[in-house]
Amino acid sequence: MSLATAALEHLKALLRIPSVNPPGGEGPCVDYVARVLSEHGIEHTVVESHGGRPNVVGRVRGSGAKKPLLLNAHLDVVPVDRDKWTHDPFGAVEADGCIWGRGAIDMKNMAAMSLATIVSLKNQRLDRDLIFAAVADEEAGSNHGALYLVQNRPDLVSAEYVLGEGGGHTLHVGPRQICPIQVAEKGICWFELTAHGEPGHGSMPHGDNAVVTLARAIEKLGEVRLPPHVLPVVEGFLQELAGGASRAIPALLHPRLANHLLGVLERVDPARARPVSAMIRNTVSPTMLSAGSKVNVIPSSASAHVDGRVIPGQTIAQFLDEIRAVVGPDLEITVHEQHEGVVFSSDTPLYAAIAGMVARHAPEATVVPYMVPGFTDAFAYARIGATCYGFAPVRLPRELDFAKMFHGHDERIPVDGFVWGTEVLRDLVAEFCSPVR
Ligand SMILES: [Zn+2]
């Protein structure tokens, strides 16, 4: 079976398994991957997290002259709004040149390509081990997946380099094509904000209502633009987006001008303004509210869950100082989930190999390192010293917007762009792990 045929078969099989997180249900996906690895005699281990969520790690051994390369793909997907989909989100329907399904881009495509790649290289002479980790739970914070493996089975997943999601796609900017490589990602600080007040009877309003106090704080968080912290990689990426010629970029990096410029951009092109704003500062999105249990009782407390995202290099404490400056000292902040952001050097042999491979397969595209405002499993592997890049190659036509497809309705991947990506990934891995470089 050809590489492309195998990868397409894996993609369709995985898309037909509704591994929606929560609750996850990655089991059948892990079974599929493990079965394929078994059929090809590839060494692998299934690892269950404390919560019973399975992961599978396969390995093709090299000479050991160099440290391993690990391909990572999470097998869970985010929920779907079935009514909004043109085709069954778990049908792997092929239509209009695309394969449709939840996970087609995020990121069963990478799982399928990686599986086809490791199988195709099983008999090749390699100077480093090639590892494929198909993991659970990325969409809920990686605790049962990559983070679990890093903390409990570092023997299986220790690697010099990791390739995962977050880059390798086509970004159409005017007539130009950019191939962004993720070398950095923001951290998270998911916290609960609680206002306390005087309880009382709803028939007699008073000035210390927790619901009102919380609402005022939420409004401030909803409107604030926290101070900019611009990393060199982000500055470089914005310069590249602007074609290197825009005078707006230096202004965007200037604290006071940035707010003005972003205000203008938000009015004329909100879709562009949003990611730019998120790349240059810490952000907060209030997402869940709870207060009260009866309509005629003023509750003594009210709380909101807030999704905070933190620029790499900023500590969680620094981020919380910025939040307190906005909401004031009286509200209680309880952090539920946190990890700091990460940045990796793009001055490595693997980055150079990626750039060379893209230049060979898509000479029209400019390779640029960038930071994603979300997070991926990279933060977990960084903890055991790996250099991680987001490179899940896929060529996309202008009408398919990568960012919209992530967690959006009608997630789909063009068949030709997926086949292209599979060949790029296999060629890259074969070359990078080959002793005759
Ligand atoms: Zn993902």
Residues whose N, C-alpha, C, O or C-beta is under 5 A from the ligand:
A	BS01	ZN	D106 M107 E165
